[in-house]
Amino acid sequence: MTYPPPRYHGITGEVSATYRPKDTPPEFVYPNGTRVSYLSTGDSTGGLFGLYRWECGPGVTGPDPHFHRSIAESFYILSGSMTIYNGTEWVTTEPGDYVHVPIGGIHGFKNRSGAPASMLLHFSPGAPREAYFEGLVEIARMEDEERAEFYAKHDNIWLDGKP
C-alpha cells in the first residue's frame, strides 16, 4: 500500500483547519432525543470521509442489520454501552471500543443498555449521510415504494428487504 496521489499542489501549505468547540449544539435532534453532531461531512472533506457524534438517550434506538455497497462505517464508543452487530452476533461495547465495518459488511447498532450512550460514526468515503439521518424521521409516513427508493438512494440494504 502506498500514499494516494497528492491532492494539494501548493508549496507553502494553507490555513484551512476547522475548530468545533465541545459545546457546539448538534445539527440534528431526533424526536426521541438522539442528538447528531455533524463534525465533518463528506462535503466538508472533499468526499474523503464523514464523521458524526451520535448521542442516544436511555431508550432503545438504532438500525437493524444492513450493509452498504459504497461506504465503510466505523464506530468508536465514547460513553455508555452500545450493542453493535458484527455480521454474526451483537457485541456489547464500552467506552474506548472500536468496530470497523468494510464496504459490504453486515452491521447494525442499538442502545439496549437502558442508559445514555454516545459514539463517533465514521463513513468512508464521505457520502451525504446528513440527508439520510434527517430523512429517517419521515420514514413512517412513506409508502413502501417511496421508502424503498429512500433506502436505495442512501445505500442502505436491509437483510430482510426492509428495516
N, C-alpha and C positions, 0 to 999 in steps of 0.2 A: 504494500500500500504506500502511496506517495501523497504528497501535498497536492491539493487541487490547483488548477491554473490560477494565476493572480487575477483578482477582480479589481484591485486598486493599482493604478499605474503611476501615481504621483511619486515624488521623491522626498517630500517633506512631511508626509502624514497630514492629517486634518483633524480639526476639532469637531467631533461628531458623537461623543458619548452621550447617553441619556441617563438621567438620575430620577429615581422614583422613591420619594420618602415612604417609610413603612406605614404612615397614617393616611396615605392616599386612599380615598374611597374606592370601592370596587366599581368597575364599569357596568356590571350587571348583577342583579339580585333576583333569584327565582322566587316565586310566590311562597315556597316552603322555607325561605330564608337562606338557602345556599348562596354564597357570595362568590363571584368570579372576577378576579382581577386580571386584566389583560396586560401582563408585564412586557411581553414582546410579541407582537403579532407577525404573521407571515409578511404582511405588507410593510411593517417597520423594519424587518430584517432582510428585505430584498428576496423573500421566498426561502431563506435558508432554514428557518425554524419558527415555531411559535411556542411561547412559554406563558403559562397561566397559573395563578394561585387559586385553588379550589378550597373553599371553607364551608363545611357542612355543619348543620345543627345536629342534634341527637337523633333525629328521625332517620329511618331507612331511606336511602337515596342512592341513585347511581344506575348505570345501564347493565342489562343482562349481557351474556356472552355475544360477541360480534367480532368482526375483523374489518380491516381497511385494505384496499388494493393499492393505494398510492402513498400512504403515510405510515411511519413508525410512531409509536406512542410510548412514552416513559412516565413513570410515576415515582416521585420522591416524597416520602411521608414526613411532614413537618411536625404534626401533633396528633394525638389521639391514635386511633387504630382504624384502618380501612381493610376490608377484605378485597383481594384482587384475584380475579380468575386468571390462571396462567395457561389455560388451554386444557388442563386435565383436572384441576381442583381449585377451590377457593382457598387462598393463602391469607392468613391473618397477619397483618403488618403492624409495625410500631414505628415511632419516630426514628429516622435515620435509615430505614429500609428503602430499597430502590428496586424497581421492576422495569425492565425494558422489553418491549414487545416489537419485534421486527415487522416490516410490511407483510401482511397476510397472516400474522399471528393472532390466534383467537384469544380474546381477553374480555374482561368486564371489571367493574368495581362497584362496591357498595359500602355504605357506612351502616354496619349492623351492630355497632358497639353500644348503642344507647347513650353515647356521649358525643360532644362535638369532635370533629377531626378536620385536619387540613393537609393539603399536599400540593406539590407542584406537578403540573401536567406539561409535558414537552412533546411537541409534534415536529417531525422532520420528514420531508421538507415542510416549510411553513404554509399550510393550507388556510383558507379563510374560515377557521373554526368559530369565530365570533358569530357569524350568521347561523351556524348550526346551533350553538348554545342558545342564542336568543330565539331561534325558531322553535325550539322544543316546547316552549310554553303554549304554542298553538296546536301541537300535535293531536290533542284530544278532540279538537274541533274539525280536524281534517277528515275528508273521505278517504277510503282505502287507497284509491289511485293517487290522490294528492300526497298522502303520507309516503307511499312507495317512491314517488318522484322526489320528495324532500330527502329521504334517506339515500337514494341513488345519487342525487346531486352532491350530497355531503359525504359520499364514500363510506357509508355505514351499512355493512352487510350483516344482517342478523342470522344466527344459526338456524332458527326455525322459520325464517322468511319474514318475521315481524317481531318487534320487541315485546 
